[in-house]
Amino acid sequence: MFVKTLGIASTLLAVAAGAAAQEQVLNLYSARHYSTDEALYANFTKATGIKINRVDADDAGILSRLKAEGAASPADVILLVDAARLHKGEIDGLFQPIKSKLLEDAIAAQYRGKSTAEGTPWFGFSTRARVVVYDKAKVKREDVDTYEELADPKNKGKICIRSGSHPYNLSLFGAVTEHLGEQKAEAWLKGVVANLARDPKGGDTDQIKAVGAGECQIAVSNSYYIARLLRSGKPEDKDLMERVAVVFPNQSSWGAHLNIAGGAVARHAKHPANAIKFMEYLASPEAQNYFANGNNEWPVARGVKVNNPALQAMAGGGDFKSETIPLAAIAANQVKVQQMLDRVGFK
Ligand code: FE
């Protein structure tokens, strides 16, 4: 693609113009592909005069591309999905910590990377919950209203879930590890494997559809996939969503597991000031609405609310209890979790 050319062009320009006069450009590597993001970027350009060059790829593609490009990378800001991936980018040295009073005030410490004297490595801009979907005709709500029960023998042969090594599950299991401790978490994972209706395959939506098809009775999914199905006009999606119910787990204990979509400034950003400006813009109420609502997520910035009927319906009126452990701590468990998955045979 055009990225390589872009890299050379911006390097030459930077040399020609000197570091002081930064071009009014921002190179964005994004794992987000939502039509509402177009308005998000257009409004930033309108407000600041900074043009956005965007490279779209999936999360893994972006991380490997950054690694391959090294110091020559033109990337200024990187948008990724799930704290497990943001943490991976951080420990691989692909980001530069930033200091922004605005971002620190807007985004609670729970939803950002761990701050050091150098700054904060990444910030979350929207949240999603990892919840349980079940067949209303076959499963009782009280049998699936905690994550712990996914490992209970009463749910044997009923569960569909995507690969254990997927970042969404690494984070959920990392959270369970924080709550239960390592030993109990591993026993729990073993119990979940024993309860699977089939080997893990497909994405979250596929698990919900498998419940609809009668292949399983319980599925684990991120909340926005459910909201998407709830908003779908397709008759088969409407039928599916009438058969299933959603439960936000652990409402009487630690709360539903939340994750984030977020961003970071690239280690070798050629336009660092523009990058911070863009990150700060993403925390503004207007941008939060596009960023979160576009994918049926909840805004992260303090005091910002979206009015999304599908989200409200799904959460039974709007409010639910969510866990309060910092995502940086949860994401830091992923190597440990992967080892447990290998030991218990969770594919
Ligand atoms: Fe997703």
Boltz pocket constraint, residues with backbone or C-beta under 6 A from the ligand:
constraints:
  - pocket:
      binder: B
      contacts: [[A, 81], [A, 222]]
      max_distance: 6.0
